[in-house]
């Protein structure tokens, strides 16, 4: 079992929903970013998603795009992102880390080298938003052979014909994108999300976690109530963009986690 598998098994045993937090590696700078990441488990985060900065983030809205630009301008690289994960592992060997981003930086590094380095750094899973199931041989299958979960996105446009293909080779959890469009663009609605989560869960035993459009503790609670957990990214990254103090950022994260855990 991976750390992700163990985490969801433990949450299920406790009757709790998961809270997943996304931050961009290197935003607003390396040291602050690492401080935030190290503080997330204490703020109630069950799974950490770490963004890999990339120049052309097609699925991301302005908030995440700008975070990536700040990180790249500050010198953040894929190697530094892996180093941050390794530094985190020195103080926490239990909280799962998922790297989320685009295939280009991984391809540029070389799949075999990336997977070896990711495993050594303590990475548990990957979300690579621009690699469809048709390209599973490229990264998904090698990643799973290396012991990393490969987490797939399902969306409101993933119909019943497409869904089985999306779920094939997926592991860890399924990330349901609650809205059509880019991150941070609209608010998730439980009335829309609930039936979709049920449709996915009828086809898989994996946890279904909902992200995009969750901005408040109340929304985290409502969405987690119809799924296995909630993901928040843009609302957290916005506070980082505003250069709020780290304790204030972590307090906000704690409020979101508390919301999801109340569900």
GITA-V162829 format. One record per helix or strand of 2 or more residues. SS is the DSSP state (hx for helix, st for strand). FROM is the first residue (numbers start at 1). TO is the last residue. Records with the same first field share a line. If there is no record, write none. Layout:
SS->FROM-TO / FROM-TO
//
This chain:
hx->3-14 / 30-43 / 62-73 / 78-89 / 103-109 / 111-121 / 133-135 / 140-145 / 160-167 / 190-201 / 217-224 / 234-241 / 246-262
st->18-24 / 47-51 / 96-101 / 125-128 / 149-150 / 152-155 / 173-177 / 207-211 / 229-232
//
